[in-house]
Amino acid sequence: MTIAQELQVVLFKPQGSIDLQGGMALSQSMAEVVPQPDQLWVIDLAEVDFMDSSGLVPLVKALTTARQCGCRLVICNAKAPVRLILELTQLDSVFEIFNTYEDITNVINQQPLPLAS
């Protein structure tokens, strides 16, 4: 797991599988970050090959925490199997999902990101 923080962007890059064990590791890593208002939390799933329903729990928990703290959480680089899980559970309509990290930075550079409510 890689965590990077620049300005108001906090980047999470989980690796491998987000199942029960991987989800717990992701939750622990995210709990170590002290949320600040107006931060953008990015979960980059480029290195995640598999996610099951138990892996959705930390994502939903992170989204709830981010919103309660005045942060915005987005997902990017979801591979087809991971995107399918998000679509089947209809969480693709709950999360902001970008195809690439560059897409997020392009939006930020064009205009500040308003907080999702």
FIFIKE-645122 format. One line per field, with one value per residue (C-alpha): residue number from 1; residue in one letter; chain; x, y, z. Coordinates in nm, 2 decimals, always signed. Example, Ala and Ser with C-alpha at 12.3 -4.5 7.8 and 13.67 -1.06 7.14 Angstrom:
<sites>
num: c(1 2)
residuo: c(A S)
cadena: c(A A)
x: c(+1.23 +1.37)
y: c(-0.45 -0.11)
z: c(+0.78 +0.71)
</sites>
This chain:
<sites>
num: c(1 2 3 4 5 6 7 8 9 10 11 12 13 14 15 16 17 18 19 20 21 22 23 24 25 26 27 28 29 30 31 32 33 34 35 36 37 38 39 40 41 42 43 44 45 46 47 48 49 50 51 52 53 54 55 56 57 58 59 60 61 62 63 64 65 66 67 68 69 70 71 72 73 74 75 76 77 78 79 80 81 82 83 84 85 86 87 88 89 90 91 92 93 94 95 96 97 98 99 100 101 102 103 104 105 106 107 108 109 110 111 112 113 114 115 116 117)
residuo: c(M T I A Q E L Q V V L F K P Q G S I D L Q G G M A L S Q S M A E V V P Q P D Q L W V I D L A E V D F M D S S G L V P L V K A L T T A R Q C G C R L V I C N A K A P V R L I L E L T Q L D S V F E I F N T Y E D I T N V I N Q Q P L P L A S)
cadena: c(A A A A A A A A A A A A A A A A A A A A A A A A A A A A A A A A A A A A A A A A A A A A A A A A A A A A A A A A A A A A A A A A A A A A A A A A A A A A A A A A A A A A A A A A A A A A A A A A A A A A A A A A A A A A A A A A A A A A A)
x: c(+0.00 +0.13 +0.00 +0.11 -0.01 +0.04 -0.13 -0.49 -0.48 -0.44 -0.36 -0.42 -0.28 -0.39 -0.23 -0.34 -0.68 -0.93 -1.10 -1.15 -0.78 -0.69 -0.99 -0.88 -0.53 -0.69 -0.91 -0.61 -0.40 -0.69 -0.75 -0.39 -0.47 -0.61 -0.88 -0.86 -1.16 -1.15 -0.90 -0.94 -0.90 -0.81 -0.82 -0.61 -0.71 -0.46 -0.27 -0.59 -0.68 -0.96 -1.22 -1.51 -1.81 -1.61 -1.36 -1.64 -1.68 -1.36 -1.45 -1.80 -1.65 -1.39 -1.66 -1.87 -1.56 -1.45 -1.80 -1.84 -1.50 -1.57 -1.35 -1.42 -1.34 -1.29 -1.18 -0.97 -0.81 -1.06 -0.99 -1.28 -1.34 -1.33 -1.56 -1.80 -1.83 -1.90 -2.16 -2.33 -2.37 -2.47 -2.19 -2.07 -2.36 -2.25 -1.87 -1.71 -1.51 -1.25 -1.08 -0.73 -0.55 -0.48 -0.85 -0.88 -0.59 -0.73 -1.06 -0.87 -0.66 -0.97 -1.16 -1.15 -1.34 -1.66 -1.72 -1.96 -2.26)
y: c(+0.00 +0.34 +0.66 +1.00 +1.34 +1.66 +1.99 +1.89 +1.56 +1.23 +0.94 +0.58 +0.31 -0.04 -0.34 -0.69 -0.80 -0.60 -0.89 -0.94 -0.93 -0.66 -0.46 -0.46 -0.34 -0.06 +0.04 +0.05 +0.26 +0.51 +0.53 +0.66 +0.97 +1.26 +1.41 +1.79 +1.99 +2.03 +1.75 +1.53 +1.16 +0.96 +0.58 +0.47 +0.11 +0.06 -0.22 -0.39 -0.70 -0.84 -0.71 -0.89 -0.77 -0.76 -0.53 -0.28 -0.22 -0.01 +0.19 +0.28 +0.35 +0.58 +0.76 +0.81 +0.94 +1.17 +1.33 +1.37 +1.55 +1.78 +1.58 +1.45 +1.09 +0.97 +0.64 +0.60 +0.33 +0.06 -0.24 -0.43 -0.69 -0.42 -0.19 -0.48 -0.53 -0.15 -0.17 -0.49 -0.33 +0.00 +0.17 +0.32 +0.57 +0.65 +0.70 +0.94 +0.72 +0.86 +0.65 +0.78 +0.99 +1.24 +1.28 +1.39 +1.63 +1.78 +1.86 +2.01 +2.22 +2.35 +2.43 +2.35 +2.04 +2.11 +1.87 +1.60 +1.59)
z: c(+0.00 -0.10 +0.05 -0.08 +0.03 -0.18 -0.10 -0.04 -0.23 -0.04 -0.27 -0.17 -0.40 -0.28 -0.45 -0.53 -0.40 -0.20 -0.03 +0.35 +0.43 +0.17 +0.28 +0.64 +0.53 +0.33 +0.62 +0.85 +0.61 +0.56 +0.93 +0.97 +0.76 +0.96 +0.74 +0.68 +0.54 +0.16 +0.10 -0.21 -0.13 -0.44 -0.43 -0.73 -0.81 -1.10 -0.91 -0.78 -0.99 -0.77 -0.54 -0.37 -0.17 +0.15 -0.02 -0.07 +0.30 +0.34 +0.03 +0.16 +0.51 +0.36 +0.16 +0.47 +0.67 +0.39 +0.36 +0.74 +0.75 +0.45 +0.22 -0.13 -0.23 -0.58 -0.74 -1.05 -1.27 -1.18 -1.40 -1.56 -1.28 -1.01 -1.21 -1.26 -0.88 -0.84 -1.12 -0.99 -0.65 -0.80 -0.61 -0.94 -0.90 -0.54 -0.60 -0.84 -1.07 -1.32 -1.58 -1.49 -1.23 -1.51 -1.56 -1.20 -1.23 -1.55 -1.37 -1.07 -1.31 -1.49 -1.18 -0.81 -0.72 -0.52 -0.24 -0.32 -0.09)
</sites>
